[in-house]
Structures are given as C-alpha cells and as structure tokens.
Amino acid sequence: EITSIYRNEDQAEVSKKERMREAMNRASEWYAGNLKESPAHAYAKERKLSDETIRNWRLGFAPEAWRALLEALTAEGFTIQELLAAGLIKEADGKRGTYYDRFRNRLMFPIRDAAGRVVAFTGRALAADDQAKYLNSPETDSYHKSEVLFGMDAAKDAIRTRGYTMLVEGQIDVLHAHQAGFTNAVALSGTALTDRHLTLMKRYSENLLLVLDADPAGLKA
C-alpha cells in the first residue's frame, strides 16, 4: 500500500514535468509563429542574423500585449498553475489572482537542455527604454541555470569532433559563431560559470576556449 502511494506521487511528478515541457514547447512555437514581420524580426536582421539561423534556432517574438501568451495557452488547455510553474507568466504585485505574460515586446531565444528540450527562454528587449535589456526565465523544476548552457544541444557533436568547447558570452554571440562555422560555441545564460557547467562541457571535451567580451566584466570572468 505504501509502495503504491509513492508510485502515484512519482507518476504525478512525471506528469507535471511532461506538462511543463509541453507548455515550454508550445510557447516556443507560439513565439516563433509571431516573428514574421515583427519588430523582433527586424532587430534580428539588424544584428546580421541570417534567415537560416533565425529559423534553425526558432527565434521568436513576445508581443507587447500583457496577456497574449497566457490567453493563447489557456485556450489550448494549459492551466494558470502550469504556466506559473513553467515561468511563462507572473502574478501582478498586490493583485492576487491577476496574471500577465513574463516576456513582452522581446526577441525570444529558446534555451534547450543538452537533449534539445526547451527548458527556458531569454528575451532581448526591443524598447530602448526597457530597464532589463535581457530577461531570463526563473528557475523551475526543469530549468537550473547553473546546469544549462545555451546552444549545447546544437554544439555537442562539433565539440567532440573539434576537441574543444568555445564559450562565448551571450546568445547572439553563439548564433554569430555558428553562422561563421564555429559550431562548437555555447554560452552562459545570465549566470556565472559553475562547476556543473564545467562538468557538462567535460562530457564532450577536456578543452575549453574562453571567448569573452573585452570589457571589465569579460576580463573579470
């Protein structure tokens, strides 16, 4: 009897994680579906990202509307609690029961784990006066930023072949590196380099090349 209770809890946990993955995957496709002729697409082209790169990395656009993603995904059957747990929406300060999209008016980069599953997002602000230039998903049951490297799912084979990991500073740097043929490039996502990142990189190669920005932050890193 005790065993069956534990088994039911385990199954509930697995089901919860599967729903979170489904929500993240649907959000990624929804953002990508909004990209064409959007301000985010114009910004990506301005940053010299090719159509192939934009398509392959499934870049997207989070519209400026407060509840666009929330309404789209709840219409598909996802609950408020599931979207909250996935970090896709937030509860308004001082307004209990009022929710809104975490990412608005941003170029969206899906962050995948090494197996290629969407676990988080980084959103690049499109408004010049936005205080947070880059906004990252919060930690969730599926996303631990100290363990995930942006681009690892796309770079791991090249890392094995070339014999080293090329670590750059941001998502756009990864995309530019891959466009230029450096398909072994990965990046941190709004966090310091951790032992867990190093352990992940060592799975594919013993060698690491740091290609950080030549500014105080990069030099310190």
Disulfide bonds with the S-S distance in Angstrom:
none
